Amino acid sequence: MAAAHASGQWPLVEIEAASLIRLTRCPATEPYWGRGRRYRFDDPAGVYGVTYGAERLDVAFAETVLHEQGAFIDGRWVIDQRRIDERFIVRFGRSTGQPLRLADLTGSALKRLGLNNDLSASDNYLPSRQVSAAVHAQLPQADGIVYVSRQLNTHRAVALFEGCAVACDPQPLALAAHPDFPALLDQFGVELLPSAASPD
């Protein structure tokens, strides 16, 4: 892995900031730049912050609500309604108007680095955090990373580095108010429980 990094062959792709969304409980404080070394591409030293997003609502939903609050029971995802009610969709934007330049850790670009999709799928986050630190240190022009979503592996997710000059739309949309929300529940086979039915 180190040899691939040292070669300087990190491939970059451009993605419009406005094409990215984030599901959040706290829209007023977005973007949130986490330094807690909790997530996959967080800085292992906790020096720079990272925020996560997706190009599609179904990816954001799978990576957050299903992954963090869903319970898979008898062939369906079961989620408390209040877990839906607390989520808002925010869109990214960039005052510069320039697209984001992201290190591409998908497909053949990933393989050319001598890596594989363990980076995006393993429960061991140490290697992916080391890659994040290498990209941040060796590619100052990189605004973050694009990678294969573990929770919806037909699509991509992004990890953005603090300092990439993005902001979030100050007018969030409640997740349940999105016109595609009913189709989203059907797509994943989700059953919503009334909040009163929750044991907690």
N, C-alpha and C positions, 0 to 999 in steps of 0.2 A: 504493500500500500504506500509506504513512504516513497519508494522510487517513482511511482506514478505521480505523486504530489510534486516531487522535486523536478519533474520533467517540464512543468509549466504548461501542461496540455489540458488544463481544466477547460472544458467547453462551456461557453456562455450562451444563453438564449434570452431573448427579449420578450417581456410580457407587460402589457399595459396594466398599470396599477388599478385603473378603473374596472378591470375585468375580474378583480379579486374581491371576495367577500370573507367575512368572519362572523361566526356565531358567538355571541357574548352575553353574559349576564349583566355586565356593567358598561353599557354603550357610552356613557359620559366620560369614561376614563380610557377609551380606546384611541390609538393602539396601545395595548399593554405590552411593555417590553420586559419579559420575564428573565430574571437572572438566577432563578432558584434551582437550576440544574435538575429539573423535574422531567422535561420533555426531550424528545429524540434528538433534536439538533441544537439544544441549548449549549452555550459556552461552558466547557468543562471547568473553566477557572472562574466563571461568574462575573467576568469583567464587562462584556457587552450583552445587551438584552436581545432577545429574539421574540418575534411574534409570528403566529401561524395563521394561514389563510388557505383558501381554495378557489378554484375557478368555477366551481359548480356548487349549488346548494346541497345536492345529495352527498357530495364528498364532505362538506362541512358538517352535515347532519350525522353522517356515519362516524366521523372523527370525534365528534363532541357528544351529542345527546345519546346515541346508541352506545358508544364506547364507554362513556362515563356514567350514564344513568339507566341504560337499558338492561333488562333481564330477559334472557332467552328461555322461554318456558313453553313446552309442548309445541314446538315448531313455530312460535311467534315471538316477536319482541314485545315485551310489556313495559310500558312507561307511564309513570304518574303524570297526569295532566299538568300539574304545577311545574314539572320539569320542562314542559313545553312553554308554559306561560312566562317563565323567567328568562327565556332566550330571545335575543333580538339579532337581526341581520344588520351588519354595518358594511358599507362599501369603502374600499380604499380609494385614495386619490393622491395625486402628487402635484405640488404647486409648480414644479419645474416643467410639467407637461411631457417629460421624457419617460420612455418606457423603463421598467425595471430590468436590470441585467442580472440574471440568476445563473449560478453554477448548475449545469444540467446533470443530475444524477439519475437519469432514466435511460432505458433502452440501450442502444449501442454506445451512446456517450458514456454511460456508466461502465460498460464492459471495456471500453478503450482505456479506462483508468485502471484496469486490472481488478475491478470490484464487481460485486453482484448485489442482488436485491435483499440480501441479509441486512444491508444498511438501513432499509426501510421497513423490514418485517421482523427483525429479531427482537426478542425481549431484552437483549443486552444493549443498552444505549451507549456504552462507552465508545465503541468504534465510530458511531455516527456523530457523537459529540466531538471526537478527535478530528473527524473530517470537517465538521463545522468550523473548528478552530483553525484548521489548515487553510480552508477557503478564505476565511476572514483575514488571516495573516498574509497569505500569498497572493490574493486577488483583491487589492483595495478597490478595484472598480466593480466588484461584485456586490450587489445589494442583498444577496441571500442565496437560497438554494431552492430548486424545484426537484421534487422527488415523487416516487410512486406512493400513493396513499395506501397505508397498511389496511385500513378499514374498508376501502373500496378500491381494490387494486387494478381496476380498469381505467383509473383516472389519476390525476396529479394533485399534489398539495404543495404548499410553499412555506418556507421558513425565511422570514425577512430579518435582516440585521438592523439593529438600532443605528440610526444615523443615515438611513437610506431615504430620508425626506418624504415619508408618506404620512398621510393623515387619514382620519376616518370621517365619513359623512356625519354631520351633527344631527341628522334626522333619521334615526334608525327605524326599521320596520319590525314589528313583532313577528316572530316566526310563524305563528298560527294565522297571521293575516296575509301571508304570502299566497298568491293565487295557486301556486303549485303545491301547497302544503298537503291537501288531500291525496294527491297523486304520490307524494313522498311517502306517506304512511302506507299506501298500497304497495309501492315499490319494495319496501323492506318488510312488509307483513307486520305492521305495528298495531297493537291494541292499546288504546289509551284508557287508563284507569281514572275515574273521578278522584280528585284529591282526597275526598273524605274516606275513600276506600283504602288509602295507604295506611299500612301499619305504623308508619312513623310520621 
